């Protein structure tokens, strides 16, 4: 299980190893306004929000990113967000992010749960538990 200690790093020279962090149904959050907007939307729709505080230079973040995107397509009743801690430094600090990736599970803007580290089994366990606790409104 890996995680990266949050640190400021201006390291743009490894962009050739680009990993798609916000694919599938993952929304990339680049401003506090877009965060507020998404949370308001989720509240209105009664959706649980999973927020992944991540960093492009973080190895474990790169490893779990495709899995996170995959989960966003599997659990469509939830809203999956990605926050780049380097893009939104002050905002990430306000959430007390000490390591990346850190996942928050939110309902109506309130924290239900939290996971620190790129732990796939634990992330899936928490997603399943939340999915089971929320009435599904998809007709499949």
Secondary structure, 3 states (H helix, E strand, C coil): CCCEECCCCCCCCCHHHCCCCCCCCEEEECCHHHHHHHHHHHHHHCCEEEEEEECCCCHHHHHHHHHHHHHHHHCCCEEEEEEECCCCHHHHHHCCCCEECEEEEEECCEEEEEEECCCHHHHHHHHHHHHHHCCCCCCC
